[in-house]
Amino acid sequence: GADGRRPDHALIDLLDWIRENHLPREVPVVLFGYSGGAQFAHRFLLTHPAEASGALLAAAGWYTWPDTSLPFPHGVRFHDAAKKRFDAFLRKPLWVAVGKNDTRRDAQLRKSRELDVRQGPTRLARACNWTQAMRSMAARRGCVPQVELRLLPDAGHSFSECMWAGLGGVIDD
């Protein structure tokens, strides 16, 4: 961050402050991130699963793939101590939302041949493919898959379009 702290540590400090001053620890915290924020939110929950009960990930550009042969952040090849955190992450409810029209390969979308082959060429394809890969990984590791995909009609990579298409009610459904 701008103050020299890692962003994940700054979020932990903020969550601790909220819990000490406003919410009891037992009140569930669900992270929300849109686009780059969704990338941060799922990686934060992956590395700090005790800090939140789940996450709504909307229109992420790319994901940490549930592949133990790839190093973090591309995959989940961790040292032994982090493997328990990955299993805890797989047990968290995750809602993945993306506009059905989020198919442009704009300048903000991370692109590489390897990423396109593994995850897909667009945010829509990547959300669909990651959701399926997470469900498969959870099942292989003996977890009940907790990841759900929500396609938002008539929405591209626009926060306002996604909100009009129902993003605000994804968790309530």
RAWO-V229874 format. One record per run of one state. SS is the DSSP state (hx for helix, st for strand, lp for the rest). FROM is the first residue (numbers start at 1). TO is the last residue. If there is no record, write none. Layout:
# RAWO-V229874
ss=SS from=FROM to=TO
ss=SS from=FROM to=TO
This chain:
# RAWO-V229874
ss=lp from=1 to=6
ss=hx from=7 to=21
ss=lp from=22 to=29
ss=st from=30 to=34
ss=lp from=35 to=35
ss=hx from=36 to=47
ss=lp from=48 to=48
ss=hx from=49 to=51
ss=lp from=52 to=53
ss=st from=54 to=58
ss=lp from=59 to=70
ss=st from=71 to=71
ss=lp from=72 to=76
ss=st from=77 to=77
ss=lp from=78 to=79
ss=hx from=80 to=90
ss=lp from=91 to=92
ss=st from=93 to=99
ss=lp from=100 to=112
ss=hx from=113 to=119
ss=lp from=120 to=122
ss=hx from=123 to=140
ss=lp from=141 to=146
ss=st from=147 to=152
ss=lp from=153 to=158
ss=hx from=159 to=164
ss=lp from=165 to=166
ss=hx from=167 to=169
ss=lp from=170 to=173
